[in-house]
Amino acid sequence: MPKLGILKSKSMFCVIYRSSKRDQTYLYVEKKDDFSRVPEELMKGFGQPQLAMILPLDGRKKLVNADIEKVKQALTEQGYYLQLPPPPEDLLKQHLSVMGQKTDDTNK
């Protein structure tokens, strides 16, 4: 009879830190408090890391603003993944688009 330990697959985990200097910026690393593979300049710009969560990368939980496969690849290849905030909404562009649609509707 096989041992249970052999049947288990090793799940990859990541530790996610929030930036103290940049809003909506997160740093993913493989081990808690291990920033040895993160470039020094990046750490300076990131500020004091604030622990946000520890997350298994087995696909059961979806990441909000990051592709799980890209995160896994970055962790394996470079030892970290940096999640930047989404680009700001262009409110003027949205407004002009809506106004253009309203103008088109009134001309019909």
PLY file of the C-alpha trace (Angstrom):
ply
format ascii 1.0
element vertex 108
property float x
property float y
property float z
element edge 107
property int vertex1
property int vertex2
end_header
0.00 0.00 0.00
1.50 3.40 -0.99
2.27 5.97 1.66
-0.05 8.96 1.76
2.87 11.38 1.53
3.74 10.06 -1.92
0.25 10.75 -3.23
0.26 14.37 -2.11
1.29 16.91 -4.69
3.42 19.78 -3.49
1.36 22.94 -3.66
3.06 26.25 -4.40
2.34 29.09 -1.99
3.07 32.77 -2.18
3.22 35.48 0.43
1.67 38.80 -0.61
2.82 42.13 0.81
1.20 45.55 0.41
3.44 48.53 -0.32
3.68 51.22 2.36
4.63 53.81 -0.28
2.45 53.02 -3.29
-1.30 52.52 -3.21
-2.62 49.26 -4.73
0.90 47.88 -5.23
1.68 44.35 -4.05
4.80 42.19 -3.92
4.50 38.40 -4.11
7.37 36.26 -2.79
7.81 32.54 -2.15
8.63 32.65 1.57
7.49 34.90 4.39
9.90 37.80 5.01
12.36 36.52 2.37
13.14 39.39 0.01
16.61 38.10 -0.92
15.74 37.76 -4.63
13.99 41.15 -4.87
16.21 43.92 -6.30
17.32 46.49 -3.73
16.03 49.44 -5.81
12.59 47.85 -6.04
12.50 47.39 -2.26
13.45 51.05 -1.73
10.59 52.20 -3.96
8.18 49.68 -2.43
8.78 50.80 1.14
8.22 48.72 4.27
6.33 45.58 3.16
3.06 45.02 5.02
1.86 41.41 5.10
-1.46 41.14 3.26
-1.96 37.36 2.98
-0.50 33.92 2.33
-2.11 32.22 -0.64
-1.87 28.76 -2.24
-1.29 28.96 -5.99
-3.21 25.77 -6.72
-5.96 27.56 -8.64
-8.68 27.18 -6.00
-8.64 30.91 -5.27
-8.51 33.44 -8.06
-6.21 36.44 -7.86
-8.02 39.75 -8.28
-5.65 41.71 -10.54
-3.03 39.14 -11.49
-2.81 36.08 -13.73
-1.98 33.09 -11.52
0.20 31.46 -14.20
2.25 34.65 -14.65
2.68 34.88 -10.87
3.91 31.26 -10.66
6.30 31.78 -13.56
7.72 35.00 -12.09
8.16 33.39 -8.65
10.00 30.45 -10.20
12.19 32.47 -12.57
12.97 35.65 -10.61
11.76 34.94 -7.08
9.11 37.68 -6.91
6.13 39.16 -8.73
5.22 42.85 -8.58
1.54 43.74 -9.00
1.04 47.35 -10.00
-2.26 49.22 -9.72
-4.59 49.17 -12.71
-4.30 52.23 -14.96
-6.50 55.14 -13.88
-9.81 55.52 -15.66
-9.86 58.21 -18.30
-13.02 59.97 -17.15
-12.88 62.59 -19.89
-12.70 59.90 -22.56
-15.63 58.06 -20.96
-17.67 61.27 -20.77
-17.01 62.17 -24.41
-17.88 58.63 -25.46
-21.21 58.78 -23.60
-21.93 62.26 -24.96
-21.17 61.04 -28.49
-23.63 58.18 -28.05
-26.32 60.57 -26.76
-25.75 62.89 -29.73
-26.04 59.94 -32.12
-29.28 58.84 -30.41
-30.87 62.32 -30.70
-29.99 62.59 -34.39
-31.97 59.47 -35.28
0 1
1 2
2 3
3 4
4 5
5 6
6 7
7 8
8 9
9 10
10 11
11 12
12 13
13 14
14 15
15 16
16 17
17 18
18 19
19 20
20 21
21 22
22 23
23 24
24 25
25 26
26 27
27 28
28 29
29 30
30 31
31 32
32 33
33 34
34 35
35 36
36 37
37 38
38 39
39 40
40 41
41 42
42 43
43 44
44 45
45 46
46 47
47 48
48 49
49 50
50 51
51 52
52 53
53 54
54 55
55 56
56 57
57 58
58 59
59 60
60 61
61 62
62 63
63 64
64 65
65 66
66 67
67 68
68 69
69 70
70 71
71 72
72 73
73 74
74 75
75 76
76 77
77 78
78 79
79 80
80 81
81 82
82 83
83 84
84 85
85 86
86 87
87 88
88 89
89 90
90 91
91 92
92 93
93 94
94 95
95 96
96 97
97 98
98 99
99 100
100 101
101 102
102 103
103 104
104 105
105 106
106 107
